[in-house]
Amino acid sequence: MIIKEKMSMQKKCIYCKTDIPIESVIDFCARCGRGVWGEKMFNTILKNMEDASAKGDLVSTNTIGISLDK
């Protein structure tokens, strides 16, 4: 018997696997981001990613399980 998990509308942090909002422009939680890069660099990364998303320049790379074929 195969049990399938429900697909959630949450992403997981690439470091600690905690849930992060699907709308997040980064694939890691704030706690891990600050731990990896420090407060100032994390804030810069977040701002630049949000700006790129607003301009439509951001391409999602976290697409496991998503088919681009039509």
N, CA and C atoms as a LAMMPS dump frame, in Angstrom:
ITEM: TIMESTEP
0
ITEM: NUMBER OF ATOMS
210
ITEM: BOX BOUNDS ff ff ff
-5.0000000000000000e+02 5.0000000000000000e+02
-5.0000000000000000e+02 5.0000000000000000e+02
-5.0000000000000000e+02 5.0000000000000000e+02
ITEM: ATOMS id mol type element x y z
1 1 1 N 0.841 -1.181 0
2 1 2 C 0 0 0
3 1 3 C 0.885 1.243 0
4 2 1 N 0.59 2.177 -0.871
5 2 2 C 1.341 3.428 -0.967
6 2 3 C 0.497 4.542 -0.366
7 3 1 N 1.08 5.263 0.556
8 3 2 C 0.396 6.394 1.184
9 3 3 C 1.009 7.669 0.627
10 4 1 N 0.169 8.518 0.063
11 4 2 C 0.647 9.776 -0.496
12 4 3 C 0.394 10.9 0.494
13 5 1 N 1.391 11.745 0.664
14 5 2 C 1.229 12.912 1.515
15 5 3 C 0.48 13.994 0.763
16 6 1 N -0.295 14.777 1.493
17 6 2 C -0.964 15.925 0.883
18 6 3 C 0.085 16.964 0.539
19 7 1 N -0.078 17.597 -0.615
20 7 2 C 0.83 18.683 -0.974
21 7 3 C 0.452 19.909 -0.162
22 8 1 N 1.398 20.466 0.523
23 8 2 C 1.116 21.646 1.338
24 8 3 C 1.436 22.904 0.547
25 9 1 N 0.887 24 0.982
26 9 2 C 1.161 25.283 0.364
27 9 3 C 2.268 25.991 1.145
28 10 1 N 3.189 25.219 1.645
29 10 2 C 4.326 25.74 2.385
30 10 3 C 5.603 25.264 1.711
31 11 1 N 6.62 26.081 1.803
32 11 2 C 7.952 25.648 1.399
33 11 3 C 8.683 25.283 2.681
34 12 1 N 9.784 24.602 2.542
35 12 2 C 10.619 24.224 3.675
36 12 3 C 11.962 24.92 3.558
37 13 1 N 12.467 25.363 4.69
38 13 2 C 13.806 25.957 4.749
39 13 3 C 14.812 24.913 4.269
40 14 1 N 15.729 25.312 3.403
41 14 2 C 16.716 24.373 2.874
42 14 3 C 17.73 23.942 3.929
43 15 1 N 17.793 24.658 5.045
44 15 2 C 18.748 24.321 6.104
45 15 3 C 18.114 23.517 7.233
46 16 1 N 17.017 24.017 7.818
47 16 2 C 16.442 23.359 9.004
48 16 3 C 15.106 22.679 8.744
49 17 1 N 14.561 22.82 7.535
50 17 2 C 13.307 22.176 7.107
51 17 3 C 12.049 22.73 7.787
52 18 1 N 12.143 23.861 8.46
53 18 2 C 10.95 24.474 9.034
54 18 3 C 10.088 25.06 7.916
55 19 1 N 8.79 25.177 8.147
56 19 2 C 7.896 25.743 7.144
57 19 3 C 8.17 27.226 6.941
58 20 1 N 8.151 27.648 5.683
59 20 2 C 8.217 29.067 5.34
60 20 3 C 7.095 29.335 4.344
61 21 1 N 6.584 30.551 4.303
62 21 2 C 5.461 30.842 3.395
63 21 3 C 5.82 30.591 1.931
64 22 1 N 4.875 30.09 1.173
65 22 2 C 5.083 29.81 -0.25
66 22 3 C 5.429 31.089 -1.008
67 23 1 N 4.976 32.231 -0.508
68 23 2 C 5.231 33.514 -1.163
69 23 3 C 6.645 34.036 -0.917
70 24 1 N 7.386 33.395 -0.035
71 24 2 C 8.731 33.854 0.317
72 24 3 C 9.639 33.851 -0.911
73 25 1 N 10.436 34.897 -1.054
74 25 2 C 11.353 35.011 -2.195
75 25 3 C 12.67 34.281 -1.942
76 26 1 N 12.85 33.793 -0.729
77 26 2 C 14.055 33.041 -0.38
78 26 3 C 13.638 31.65 0.079
79 27 1 N 14.52 30.692 -0.045
80 27 2 C 14.209 29.305 0.292
81 27 3 C 14.782 28.892 1.643
82 28 1 N 14.907 29.841 2.546
83 28 2 C 15.394 29.564 3.894
84 28 3 C 14.691 30.492 4.861
85 29 1 N 14.617 30.073 6.123
86 29 2 C 13.941 30.89 7.136
87 29 3 C 14.861 32.027 7.586
88 30 1 N 14.266 33.015 8.22
89 30 2 C 15.035 34.178 8.671
90 30 3 C 16.106 33.774 9.689
91 31 1 N 15.777 32.846 10.577
92 31 2 C 16.742 32.42 11.594
93 31 3 C 17.991 31.824 10.942
94 32 1 N 17.794 30.933 9.973
95 32 2 C 18.936 30.327 9.281
96 32 3 C 19.669 31.348 8.417
97 33 1 N 18.931 32.219 7.747
98 33 2 C 19.562 33.249 6.922
99 33 3 C 20.475 34.142 7.73
100 34 1 N 20.004 34.557 8.898
101 34 2 C 20.833 35.4 9.776
102 34 3 C 22.023 34.613 10.319
103 35 1 N 21.806 33.328 10.602
104 35 2 C 22.886 32.491 11.109
105 35 3 C 23.974 32.242 10.071
106 36 1 N 23.588 32.123 8.825
107 36 2 C 24.544 31.851 7.752
108 36 3 C 25.283 33.121 7.331
109 37 1 N 24.558 34.216 7.086
110 37 2 C 25.157 35.421 6.519
111 37 3 C 25.299 36.591 7.486
112 38 1 N 24.669 36.55 8.635
113 38 2 C 24.677 37.678 9.552
114 38 3 C 23.536 38.632 9.21
115 39 1 N 23.183 39.463 10.16
116 39 2 C 22.022 40.35 10.035
117 39 3 C 22.094 41.28 8.823
118 40 1 N 23.203 41.98 8.663
119 40 2 C 23.306 42.985 7.595
120 40 3 C 23.235 42.341 6.203
121 41 1 N 23.987 41.281 5.983
122 41 2 C 23.995 40.629 4.672
123 41 3 C 22.65 39.954 4.402
124 42 1 N 22.052 39.321 5.425
125 42 2 C 20.737 38.706 5.249
126 42 3 C 19.713 39.746 4.808
127 43 1 N 19.694 40.898 5.468
128 43 2 C 18.744 41.955 5.102
129 43 3 C 18.981 42.453 3.677
130 44 1 N 20.233 42.539 3.267
131 44 2 C 20.57 42.954 1.895
132 44 3 C 20.079 41.925 0.885
133 45 1 N 20.329 40.651 1.164
134 45 2 C 19.866 39.577 0.277
135 45 3 C 18.35 39.605 0.16
136 46 1 N 17.664 39.709 1.29
137 46 2 C 16.207 39.731 1.296
138 46 3 C 15.661 40.913 0.508
139 47 1 N 16.226 42.101 0.704
140 47 2 C 15.774 43.286 -0.018
141 47 3 C 15.989 43.123 -1.52
142 48 1 N 17.165 42.654 -1.919
143 48 2 C 17.455 42.471 -3.345
144 48 3 C 16.548 41.422 -3.984
145 49 1 N 16.259 40.35 -3.267
146 49 2 C 15.366 39.313 -3.79
147 49 3 C 13.941 39.843 -3.91
148 50 1 N 13.478 40.608 -2.93
149 50 2 C 12.136 41.202 -2.994
150 50 3 C 12.036 42.204 -4.138
151 51 1 N 13.082 43.01 -4.331
152 51 2 C 13.1 43.967 -5.445
153 51 3 C 13.059 43.24 -6.794
154 52 1 N 13.838 42.176 -6.932
155 52 2 C 13.863 41.403 -8.174
156 52 3 C 12.499 40.765 -8.436
157 53 1 N 11.862 40.274 -7.387
158 53 2 C 10.538 39.674 -7.536
159 53 3 C 9.516 40.71 -7.988
160 54 1 N 9.581 41.907 -7.422
161 54 2 C 8.653 42.979 -7.788
162 54 3 C 8.824 43.393 -9.25
163 55 1 N 10.063 43.311 -9.759
164 55 2 C 10.341 43.671 -11.156
165 55 3 C 10.03 42.526 -12.117
166 56 1 N 9.779 41.34 -11.571
167 56 2 C 9.533 40.177 -12.421
168 56 3 C 10.813 39.506 -12.883
169 57 1 N 11.922 39.844 -12.254
170 57 2 C 13.221 39.295 -12.648
171 57 3 C 13.591 38.017 -11.903
172 58 1 N 12.756 37.606 -10.96
173 58 2 C 13.087 36.458 -10.127
174 58 3 C 12.543 35.188 -10.757
175 59 1 N 13.402 34.186 -10.891
176 59 2 C 13.005 32.884 -11.417
177 59 3 C 13.114 31.89 -10.272
178 60 1 N 12.035 31.179 -9.981
179 60 2 C 12.041 30.212 -8.889
180 60 3 C 12.853 28.992 -9.278
181 61 1 N 13.747 28.574 -8.387
182 61 2 C 14.536 27.372 -8.627
183 61 3 C 14.081 26.234 -7.74
184 62 1 N 13.179 26.505 -6.82
185 62 2 C 12.677 25.478 -5.919
186 62 3 C 11.396 24.907 -6.514
187 63 1 N 11.541 24.084 -7.555
188 63 2 C 10.377 23.603 -8.303
189 63 3 C 10.263 22.088 -8.278
190 64 1 N 10.708 21.452 -7.234
191 64 2 C 10.607 20.001 -7.138
192 64 3 C 9.141 19.601 -7.2
193 65 1 N 8.828 18.713 -8.107
194 65 2 C 7.464 18.214 -8.229
195 65 3 C 6.56 19.068 -9.103
196 66 1 N 7.101 20.125 -9.678
197 66 2 C 6.296 20.997 -10.535
198 66 3 C 6.707 20.763 -11.977
199 67 1 N 5.762 20.419 -12.811
200 67 2 C 6.046 20.165 -14.214
201 67 3 C 5.829 21.422 -15.02
202 68 1 N 6.771 21.727 -15.889
203 68 2 C 6.646 22.895 -16.75
204 68 3 C 6.029 22.525 -18.1
205 69 1 N 5.846 21.233 -18.337
206 69 2 C 5.22 20.792 -19.586
207 69 3 C 3.739 21.072 -19.566
208 70 1 N 3.192 21.443 -20.713
209 70 2 C 1.763 21.725 -20.792
210 70 3 C 1.063 20.647 -21.561
